[in-house]
Amino acid sequence: PRVGPRGGGVRVTVTGLFFGSAYSRGYEADAYANITVDVGGRPCDGVQFVSDTEVRCTVGEGVGPSPVSLTVHDGLLTRSARVEGGFTHSLVYAAGALAGSGNGFVAAGPARAGGEEA
């Protein structure tokens, strides 16, 4: 999922290409310990290498939209990718239409600490 509770604990799947060894190109294994995933600058727990195209982990706590970063460490070669706003910690998502206006809205909360909008 792309949205979860502020307290974290959500198991997410990150998809892409070539998460295994730099030379893998289709490599699959039960474990590959050279991958890290961060959500909002915090490390994911229980990072699980599923295949060369899929990694799973459990997101920690946070507030609002957060970047998701995945890094593969392969000796001297390090590859990484980042998706801004790839995961959102939120208590509430609401959507609706304003009667008679033809306009709709989507609201998310809460705001970040300090009153900054999430």
N, CA, C and O atoms as a GROMACS GRO file, in nm:
protein
  472
    1PRO      N    1   0.082  -0.120   0.000
    1PRO     CA    2   0.000   0.000   0.000
    1PRO      C    3   0.086   0.126   0.000
    1PRO      O    4   0.201   0.123   0.043
    2ARG      N    5   0.031   0.235  -0.048
    2ARG     CA    6   0.102   0.363  -0.050
    2ARG      C    7   0.065   0.450   0.070
    2ARG      O    8   0.126   0.555   0.092
    3VAL      N    9  -0.035   0.407   0.149
    3VAL     CA   10  -0.081   0.483   0.265
    3VAL      C   11  -0.089   0.389   0.384
    3VAL      O   12  -0.132   0.274   0.371
    4GLY      N   13  -0.048   0.438   0.500
    4GLY     CA   14  -0.056   0.357   0.621
    4GLY      C   15  -0.069   0.445   0.743
    4GLY      O   16  -0.060   0.568   0.733
    5PRO      N   17  -0.089   0.385   0.860
    5PRO     CA   18  -0.107   0.461   0.983
    5PRO      C   19   0.021   0.529   1.029
    5PRO      O   20   0.131   0.486   0.994
    6ARG      N   21   0.007   0.635   1.108
    6ARG     CA   22   0.123   0.707   1.160
    6ARG      C   23   0.215   0.617   1.240
    6ARG      O   24   0.337   0.639   1.242
    7GLY      N   25   0.160   0.518   1.306
    7GLY     CA   26   0.241   0.428   1.389
    7GLY      C   27   0.322   0.327   1.312
    7GLY      O   28   0.401   0.253   1.371
    8GLY      N   29   0.305   0.322   1.179
    8GLY     CA   30   0.380   0.227   1.097
    8GLY      C   31   0.328   0.086   1.112
    8GLY      O   32   0.209   0.066   1.138
    9GLY      N   33   0.417  -0.011   1.095
    9GLY     CA   34   0.379  -0.151   1.107
    9GLY      C   35   0.318  -0.211   0.981
    9GLY      O   36   0.272  -0.325   0.984
   10VAL      N   37   0.316  -0.135   0.872
   10VAL     CA   38   0.258  -0.182   0.747
   10VAL      C   39   0.367  -0.250   0.664
   10VAL      O   40   0.476  -0.196   0.647
   11ARG      N   41   0.336  -0.367   0.612
   11ARG     CA   42   0.429  -0.439   0.525
   11ARG      C   43   0.407  -0.388   0.382
   11ARG      O   44   0.295  -0.396   0.331
   12VAL      N   45   0.512  -0.337   0.317
   12VAL     CA   46   0.500  -0.282   0.182
   12VAL      C   47   0.589  -0.361   0.086
   12VAL      O   48   0.685  -0.426   0.127
   13THR      N   49   0.554  -0.353  -0.041
   13THR     CA   50   0.632  -0.415  -0.147
   13THR      C   51   0.688  -0.306  -0.237
   13THR      O   52   0.615  -0.220  -0.286
   14VAL      N   53   0.819  -0.309  -0.256
   14VAL     CA   54   0.886  -0.216  -0.346
   14VAL      C   55   0.920  -0.295  -0.473
   14VAL      O   56   0.983  -0.400  -0.465
   15THR      N   57   0.877  -0.245  -0.588
   15THR     CA   58   0.905  -0.315  -0.714
   15THR      C   59   0.997  -0.231  -0.801
   15THR      O   60   0.997  -0.108  -0.794
   16GLY      N   61   1.074  -0.298  -0.882
   16GLY     CA   62   1.169  -0.232  -0.972
   16GLY      C   63   1.245  -0.337  -1.051
   16GLY      O   64   1.194  -0.446  -1.077
   17LEU      N   65   1.367  -0.304  -1.088
   17LEU     CA   66   1.451  -0.396  -1.166
   17LEU      C   67   1.589  -0.407  -1.106
   17LEU      O   68   1.641  -0.310  -1.050
   18PHE      N   69   1.649  -0.524  -1.116
   18PHE     CA   70   1.788  -0.550  -1.081
   18PHE      C   71   1.820  -0.522  -0.934
   18PHE      O   72   1.922  -0.458  -0.904
   19PHE      N   73   1.735  -0.569  -0.842
   19PHE     CA   74   1.762  -0.552  -0.700
   19PHE      C   75   1.868  -0.648  -0.649
   19PHE      O   76   1.927  -0.626  -0.543
   20GLY      N   77   1.893  -0.754  -0.723
   20GLY     CA   78   1.997  -0.850  -0.685
   20GLY      C   79   2.134  -0.796  -0.717
   20GLY      O   80   2.153  -0.675  -0.728
   21SER      N   81   2.228  -0.883  -0.732
   21SER     CA   82   2.365  -0.847  -0.765
   21SER      C   83   2.371  -0.763  -0.892
   21SER      O   84   2.282  -0.771  -0.977
   22ALA      N   85   2.474  -0.684  -0.905
   22ALA     CA   86   2.493  -0.601  -1.026
   22ALA      C   87   2.497  -0.689  -1.150
   22ALA      O   88   2.469  -0.643  -1.260
   23TYR      N   89   2.533  -0.813  -1.132
   23TYR     CA   90   2.546  -0.904  -1.246
   23TYR      C   91   2.428  -1.000  -1.256
   23TYR      O   92   2.430  -1.093  -1.336
   24SER      N   93   2.325  -0.977  -1.173
   24SER     CA   94   2.216  -1.074  -1.160
   24SER      C   95   2.131  -1.089  -1.284
   24SER      O   96   2.120  -1.198  -1.339
   25ARG      N   97   2.071  -0.981  -1.329
   25ARG     CA   98   1.983  -0.982  -1.447
   25ARG      C   99   1.892  -1.105  -1.447
   25ARG      O  100   1.898  -1.189  -1.536
   26GLY      N  101   1.809  -1.111  -1.344
   26GLY     CA  102   1.716  -1.222  -1.332
   26GLY      C  103   1.747  -1.314  -1.215
   26GLY      O  104   1.678  -1.413  -1.194
   27TYR      N  105   1.850  -1.282  -1.139
   27TYR     CA  106   1.890  -1.360  -1.023
   27TYR      C  107   1.780  -1.363  -0.919
   27TYR      O  108   1.719  -1.260  -0.892
   28GLU      N  109   1.754  -1.477  -0.860
   28GLU     CA  110   1.659  -1.488  -0.750
   28GLU      C  111   1.722  -1.570  -0.639
   28GLU      O  112   1.792  -1.668  -0.665
   29ALA      N  113   1.695  -1.530  -0.516
   29ALA     CA  114   1.752  -1.601  -0.402
   29ALA      C  115   1.659  -1.589  -0.284
   29ALA      O  116   1.572  -1.502  -0.281
   30ASP      N  117   1.678  -1.677  -0.184
   30ASP     CA  118   1.599  -1.668  -0.062
   30ASP      C  119   1.639  -1.547   0.021
   30ASP      O  120   1.558  -1.492   0.096
   31ALA      N  121   1.764  -1.505   0.008
   31ALA     CA  122   1.814  -1.392   0.086
   31ALA      C  123   1.920  -1.316   0.008
   31ALA      O  124   1.998  -1.374  -0.068
   32TYR      N  125   1.920  -1.188   0.028
   32TYR     CA  126   2.023  -1.102  -0.029
   32TYR      C  127   2.036  -0.987   0.068
   32TYR      O  128   1.950  -0.899   0.070
   33ALA      N  129   2.141  -0.984   0.147
   33ALA     CA  130   2.152  -0.893   0.260
   33ALA      C  131   2.204  -0.754   0.225
   33ALA      O  132   2.223  -0.672   0.314
   34ASN      N  133   2.228  -0.727   0.099
   34ASN     CA  134   2.291  -0.601   0.062
   34ASN      C  135   2.192  -0.495   0.017
   34ASN      O  136   2.228  -0.408  -0.062
   35ILE      N  137   2.068  -0.500   0.066
   35ILE     CA  138   1.966  -0.404   0.026
   35ILE      C  139   1.915  -0.332   0.150
   35ILE      O  140   1.886  -0.395   0.252
   36THR      N  141   1.904  -0.200   0.140
   36THR     CA  142   1.841  -0.122   0.247
   36THR      C  143   1.725  -0.042   0.188
   36THR      O  144   1.730   0.002   0.074
   37VAL      N  145   1.621  -0.025   0.268
   37VAL     CA  146   1.505   0.055   0.229
   37VAL      C  147   1.478   0.154   0.340
   37VAL      O  148   1.472   0.117   0.458
   38ASP      N  149   1.462   0.282   0.303
   38ASP     CA  150   1.428   0.387   0.398
   38ASP      C  151   1.296   0.450   0.356
   38ASP      O  152   1.272   0.471   0.237
   39VAL      N  153   1.211   0.480   0.453
   39VAL     CA  154   1.088   0.554   0.428
   39VAL      C  155   1.092   0.676   0.518
   39VAL      O  156   1.095   0.664   0.640
   40GLY      N  157   1.092   0.793   0.457
   40GLY     CA  158   1.100   0.916   0.536
   40GLY      C  159   1.231   0.930   0.610
   40GLY      O  160   1.236   0.992   0.716
   41GLY      N  161   1.338   0.873   0.555
   41GLY     CA  162   1.469   0.881   0.620
   41GLY      C  163   1.489   0.782   0.732
   41GLY      O  164   1.594   0.782   0.797
   42ARG      N  165   1.390   0.696   0.757
   42ARG     CA  166   1.401   0.594   0.862
   42ARG      C  167   1.410   0.457   0.798
   42ARG      O  168   1.337   0.427   0.703
   43PRO      N  169   1.500   0.373   0.847
   43PRO     CA  170   1.513   0.238   0.789
   43PRO      C  171   1.387   0.155   0.808
   43PRO      O  172   1.324   0.159   0.913
   44CYS      N  173   1.352   0.081   0.704
   44CYS     CA  174   1.243  -0.017   0.713
   44CYS      C  175   1.293  -0.136   0.794
   44CYS      O  176   1.412  -0.168   0.792
   45ASP      N  177   1.202  -0.202   0.864
   45ASP     CA  178   1.237  -0.323   0.938
   45ASP      C  179   1.210  -0.446   0.851
   45ASP      O  180   1.126  -0.442   0.762
   46GLY      N  181   1.281  -0.552   0.878
   46GLY     CA  182   1.255  -0.680   0.814
   46GLY      C  183   1.263  -0.677   0.663
   46GLY      O  184   1.176  -0.732   0.594
   47VAL      N  185   1.367  -0.611   0.609
   47VAL     CA  186   1.381  -0.605   0.463
   47VAL      C  187   1.398  -0.747   0.409
   47VAL      O  188   1.487  -0.820   0.451
   48GLN      N  189   1.312  -0.783   0.315
   48GLN     CA  190   1.313  -0.918   0.258
   48GLN      C  191   1.332  -0.909   0.107
   48GLN      O  192   1.250  -0.850   0.036
   49PHE      N  193   1.441  -0.966   0.058
   49PHE     CA  194   1.466  -0.976  -0.085
   49PHE      C  195   1.379  -1.090  -0.137
   49PHE      O  196   1.401  -1.206  -0.101
   50VAL      N  197   1.281  -1.058  -0.221
   50VAL     CA  198   1.191  -1.158  -0.275
   50VAL      C  199   1.242  -1.208  -0.410
   50VAL      O  200   1.247  -1.328  -0.435
   51SER      N  201   1.280  -1.114  -0.495
   51SER     CA  202   1.334  -1.149  -0.627
   51SER      C  203   1.412  -1.030  -0.680
   51SER      O  204   1.424  -0.927  -0.613
   52ASP      N  205   1.464  -1.043  -0.797
   52ASP     CA  206   1.540  -0.937  -0.862
   52ASP      C  207   1.452  -0.814  -0.889
   52ASP      O  208   1.504  -0.707  -0.920
   53THR      N  209   1.321  -0.830  -0.878
   53THR     CA  210   1.228  -0.720  -0.907
   53THR      C  211   1.139  -0.682  -0.788
   53THR      O  212   1.053  -0.596  -0.802
   54GLU      N  213   1.157  -0.745  -0.672
   54GLU     CA  214   1.067  -0.721  -0.560
   54GLU      C  215   1.138  -0.732  -0.425
   54GLU      O  216   1.212  -0.827  -0.399
   55VAL      N  217   1.114  -0.632  -0.340
   55VAL     CA  218   1.166  -0.629  -0.203
   55VAL      C  219   1.049  -0.591  -0.113
   55VAL      O  220   0.967  -0.507  -0.150
   56ARG      N  221   1.041  -0.653   0.007
   56ARG     CA  222   0.936  -0.620   0.103
   56ARG      C  223   0.999  -0.574   0.233
   56ARG      O  224   1.108  -0.618   0.269
   57CYS      N  225   0.928  -0.486   0.304
   57CYS     CA  226   0.976  -0.442   0.434
   57CYS      C  227   0.859  -0.387   0.515
   57CYS      O  228   0.750  -0.366   0.462
   58THR      N  229   0.882  -0.364   0.644
   58THR     CA  230   0.780  -0.309   0.733
   58THR      C  231   0.817  -0.164   0.765
   58THR      O  232   0.925  -0.136   0.816
   59VAL      N  233   0.724  -0.074   0.734
   59VAL     CA  234   0.745   0.070   0.750
   59VAL      C  235   0.734   0.108   0.897
   59VAL      O  236   0.648   0.058   0.968
   60GLY      N  237   0.822   0.198   0.942
   60GLY     CA  238   0.817   0.251   1.078
   60GLY      C  239   0.719   0.367   1.088
   60GLY      O  240   0.644   0.394   0.994
   61GLU      N  241   0.720   0.434   1.201
   61GLU     CA  242   0.626   0.545   1.221
   61GLU      C  243   0.668   0.670   1.146
   61GLU      O  244   0.785   0.685   1.109
   62GLY      N  245   0.573   0.759   1.124
   62GLY     CA  246   0.599   0.884   1.055
   62GLY      C  247   0.472   0.965   1.041
   62GLY      O  248   0.365   0.923   1.086
   63VAL      N  249   0.485   1.083   0.978
   63VAL     CA  250   0.370   1.170   0.957
   63VAL      C  251   0.377   1.227   0.816
   63VAL      O  252   0.481   1.278   0.773
   64GLY      N  253   0.266   1.217   0.743
   64GLY     CA  254   0.257   1.279   0.611
   64GLY      C  255   0.330   1.203   0.503
   64GLY      O  256   0.375   1.090   0.524
   65PRO      N  257   0.342   1.266   0.384
   65PRO     CA  258   0.410   1.202   0.272
   65PRO      C  259   0.560   1.188   0.297
   65PRO      O  260   0.623   1.280   0.349
   66SER      N  261   0.614   1.075   0.261
   66SER     CA  262   0.757   1.048   0.283
   66SER      C  263   0.819   0.989   0.158
   66SER      O  264   0.755   0.913   0.086
   67PRO      N  265   0.946   1.024   0.132
   67PRO     CA  266   1.017   0.960   0.022
   67PRO      C  267   1.050   0.815   0.057
   67PRO      O  268   1.071   0.782   0.174
   68VAL      N  269   1.055   0.730  -0.044
   68VAL     CA  270   1.097   0.591  -0.028
   68VAL      C  271   1.227   0.575  -0.105
   68VAL      O  272   1.234   0.604  -0.224
   69SER      N  273   1.332   0.527  -0.036
   69SER     CA  274   1.463   0.507  -0.098
   69SER      C  275   1.504   0.362  -0.085
   69SER      O  276   1.487   0.301   0.021
   70LEU      N  277   1.558   0.306  -0.192
   70LEU     CA  278   1.610   0.170  -0.191
   70LEU      C  279   1.753   0.176  -0.241
   70LEU      O  280   1.781   0.237  -0.344
   71THR      N  281   1.845   0.112  -0.167
   71THR     CA  282   1.985   0.111  -0.204
   71THR      C  283   2.036  -0.032  -0.210
   71THR      O  284   2.010  -0.111  -0.119
   72VAL      N  285   2.107  -0.066  -0.316
   72VAL     CA  286   2.171  -0.196  -0.332
   72VAL      C  287   2.321  -0.173  -0.319
   72VAL      O  288   2.380  -0.097  -0.396
   73HIS      N  289   2.383  -0.240  -0.221
   73HIS     CA  290   2.527  -0.228  -0.197
   73HIS      C  291   2.594  -0.353  -0.255
   73HIS      O  292   2.566  -0.464  -0.210
   74ASP      N  293   2.679  -0.335  -0.352
   74ASP     CA  294   2.745  -0.448  -0.419
   74ASP      C  295   2.894  -0.423  -0.427
   74ASP      O  296   2.946  -0.384  -0.532
   75GLY      N  297   2.964  -0.445  -0.316
   75GLY     CA  298   3.108  -0.420  -0.315
   75GLY      C  299   3.136  -0.273  -0.339
   75GLY      O  300   3.092  -0.187  -0.262
   76LEU      N  301   3.208  -0.242  -0.444
   76LEU     CA  302   3.242  -0.103  -0.476
   76LEU      C  303   3.129  -0.031  -0.548
   76LEU      O  304   3.132   0.092  -0.559
   77LEU      N  305   3.030  -0.105  -0.595
   77LEU     CA  306   2.920  -0.046  -0.669
   77LEU      C  307   2.798  -0.031  -0.578
   77LEU      O  308   2.753  -0.128  -0.517
   78THR      N  309   2.744   0.091  -0.569
   78THR     CA  310   2.622   0.115  -0.493
   78THR      C  311   2.523   0.181  -0.586
   78THR      O  312   2.553   0.282  -0.650
   79ARG      N  313   2.402   0.123  -0.593
   79ARG     CA  314   2.296   0.180  -0.676
   79ARG      C  315   2.180   0.216  -0.586
   79ARG      O  316   2.150   0.143  -0.491
   80SER      N  317   2.114   0.327  -0.615
   80SER     CA  318   1.998   0.363  -0.533
   80SER      C  319   1.894   0.435  -0.617
   80SER      O  320   1.924   0.490  -0.723
   81ALA      N  321   1.773   0.433  -0.566
   81ALA     CA  322   1.661   0.502  -0.631
   81ALA      C  323   1.575   0.562  -0.520
   81ALA      O  324   1.570   0.511  -0.409
   82ARG      N  325   1.509   0.672  -0.553
   82ARG     CA  326   1.425   0.743  -0.455
   82ARG      C  327   1.296   0.787  -0.523
   82ARG      O  328   1.298   0.839  -0.634
   83VAL      N  329   1.183   0.766  -0.454
   83VAL     CA  330   1.054   0.811  -0.502
   83VAL      C  331   1.000   0.910  -0.398
   83VAL      O  332   0.968   0.872  -0.286
   84GLU      N  333   0.991   1.038  -0.437
   84GLU     CA  334   0.937   1.140  -0.347
   84GLU      C  335   0.790   1.110  -0.321
   84GLU      O  336   0.714   1.082  -0.414
   85GLY      N  337   0.748   1.117  -0.195
   85GLY     CA  338   0.608   1.095  -0.160
   85GLY      C  339   0.560   0.955  -0.190
   85GLY      O  340   0.441   0.934  -0.215
   86GLY      N  341   0.651   0.858  -0.189
   86GLY     CA  342   0.615   0.720  -0.223
   86GLY      C  343   0.528   0.651  -0.120
   86GLY      O  344   0.461   0.553  -0.151
   87PHE      N  345   0.528   0.702   0.004
   87PHE     CA  346   0.445   0.645   0.110
   87PHE      C  347   0.393   0.758   0.196
   87PHE      O  348   0.466   0.854   0.223
   88THR      N  349   0.268   0.749   0.240
   88THR     CA  350   0.209   0.852   0.326
   88THR      C  351   0.160   0.791   0.455
   88THR      O  352   0.079   0.698   0.456
   89HIS      N  353   0.212   0.845   0.568
   89HIS     CA  354   0.161   0.809   0.700
   89HIS      C  355   0.044   0.903   0.729
   89HIS      O  356   0.062   1.025   0.730
   90SER      N  357  -0.073   0.849   0.752
   90SER     CA  358  -0.189   0.933   0.771
   90SER      C  359  -0.291   0.865   0.860
   90SER      O  360  -0.306   0.743   0.856
   91LEU      N  361  -0.361   0.944   0.939
   91LEU     CA  362  -0.471   0.890   1.018
   91LEU      C  363  -0.600   0.893   0.938
   91LEU      O  364  -0.684   0.803   0.951
   92VAL      N  365  -0.616   0.995   0.857
   92VAL     CA  366  -0.744   1.016   0.790
   92VAL      C  367  -0.723   1.058   0.646
   92VAL      O  368  -0.643   1.147   0.617
   93TYR      N  369  -0.794   0.996   0.558
   93TYR     CA  370  -0.808   1.043   0.420
   93TYR      C  371  -0.957   1.060   0.398
   93TYR      O  372  -1.034   0.968   0.422
   94ALA      N  373  -0.998   1.178   0.354
   94ALA     CA  374  -1.139   1.204   0.330
   94ALA      C  375  -1.155   1.264   0.191
   94ALA      O  376  -1.068   1.339   0.146
   95ALA      N  377  -1.263   1.232   0.126
   95ALA     CA  378  -1.290   1.289  -0.006
   95ALA      C  379  -1.440   1.315  -0.016
   95ALA      O  380  -1.521   1.249   0.050
   96GLY      N  381  -1.474   1.409  -0.098
   96GLY     CA  382  -1.616   1.438  -0.114
   96GLY      C  383  -1.638   1.543  -0.221
   96GLY      O  384  -1.545   1.582  -0.291
   97ALA      N  385  -1.761   1.588  -0.233
   97ALA     CA  386  -1.798   1.692  -0.329
   97ALA      C  387  -1.871   1.801  -0.255
   97ALA      O  388  -1.950   1.775  -0.164
   98LEU      N  389  -1.846   1.924  -0.295
   98LEU     CA  390  -1.915   2.038  -0.235
   98LEU      C  391  -2.049   2.053  -0.306
   98LEU      O  392  -2.054   2.075  -0.427
   99ALA      N  393  -2.158   2.042  -0.231
   99ALA     CA  394  -2.293   2.043  -0.287
   99ALA      C  395  -2.316   2.162  -0.380
   99ALA      O  396  -2.291   2.277  -0.344
  100GLY      N  397  -2.364   2.132  -0.499
  100GLY     CA  398  -2.400   2.235  -0.594
  100GLY      C  399  -2.285   2.304  -0.664
  100GLY      O  400  -2.308   2.384  -0.755
  101SER      N  401  -2.161   2.277  -0.624
  101SER     CA  402  -2.047   2.349  -0.683
  101SER      C  403  -1.983   2.273  -0.798
  101SER      O  404  -1.919   2.333  -0.884
  102GLY      N  405  -2.000   2.143  -0.799
  102GLY     CA  406  -1.933   2.062  -0.899
  102GLY      C  407  -1.786   2.040  -0.867
  102GLY      O  408  -1.714   1.979  -0.946
  103ASN      N  409  -1.740   2.089  -0.751
  103ASN     CA  410  -1.601   2.073  -0.710
  103ASN      C  411  -1.588   1.963  -0.605
  103ASN      O  412  -1.675   1.947  -0.520
  104GLY      N  413  -1.480   1.890  -0.613
  104GLY     CA  414  -1.454   1.787  -0.515
  104GLY      C  415  -1.331   1.822  -0.433
  104GLY      O  416  -1.262   1.920  -0.462
  105PHE      N  417  -1.304   1.742  -0.331
  105PHE     CA  418  -1.186   1.765  -0.248
  105PHE      C  419  -1.134   1.633  -0.194
  105PHE      O  420  -1.206   1.534  -0.183
  106VAL      N  421  -1.006   1.635  -0.160
  106VAL     CA  422  -0.942   1.525  -0.090
  106VAL      C  423  -0.863   1.589   0.023
  106VAL      O  424  -0.788   1.684   0.000
  107ALA      N  425  -0.880   1.538   0.145
  107ALA     CA  426  -0.809   1.592   0.261
  107ALA      C  427  -0.735   1.480   0.330
  107ALA      O  428  -0.784   1.367   0.337
  108ALA      N  429  -0.618   1.511   0.382
  108ALA     CA  430  -0.539   1.414   0.457
  108ALA      C  431  -0.496   1.479   0.586
  108ALA      O  432  -0.478   1.600   0.591
  109GLY      N  433  -0.478   1.401   0.689
  109GLY     CA  434  -0.431   1.456   0.815
  109GLY      C  435  -0.358   1.348   0.892
  109GLY      O  436  -0.370   1.231   0.857
  110PRO      N  437  -0.288   1.381   0.991
  110PRO     CA  438  -0.271   1.514   1.048
  110PRO      C  439  -0.159   1.590   0.980
  110PRO      O  440  -0.092   1.538   0.890
  111ALA      N  441  -0.139   1.714   1.022
  111ALA     CA  442  -0.027   1.794   0.972
  111ALA      C  443   0.101   1.749   1.040
  111ALA      O  444   0.097   1.683   1.144
  112ARG      N  445   0.215   1.784   0.982
  112ARG     CA  446   0.345   1.755   1.044
  112ARG      C  447   0.360   1.839   1.171
  112ARG      O  448   0.287   1.936   1.192
  113ALA      N  449   0.455   1.801   1.254
  113ALA     CA  450   0.483   1.877   1.376
  113ALA      C  451   0.514   2.022   1.340
  113ALA      O  452   0.579   2.048   1.239
  114GLY      N  453   0.470   2.114   1.420
  114GLY     CA  454   0.495   2.255   1.395
  114GLY      C  455   0.389   2.318   1.307
  114GLY      O  456   0.404   2.434   1.267
  115GLY      N  457   0.280   2.245   1.277
  115GLY     CA  458   0.171   2.301   1.200
  115GLY      C  459   0.192   2.298   1.050
  115GLY      O  460   0.104   2.341   0.975
  116GLU      N  461   0.306   2.249   1.005
  116GLU     CA  462   0.335   2.240   0.863
  116GLU      C  463   0.239   2.141   0.798
  116GLU      O  464   0.212   2.035   0.855
  117GLU      N  465   0.186   2.173   0.682
  117GLU     CA  466   0.095   2.081   0.615
  117GLU      C  467   0.167   1.957   0.569
  117GLU      O  468   0.280   1.964   0.520
  118ALA      N  469   0.102   1.843   0.584
  118ALA     CA  470   0.162   1.716   0.544
  118ALA      C  471   0.145   1.695   0.394
  118ALA      O  472   0.189   1.594   0.340
   0.00000   0.00000   0.00000
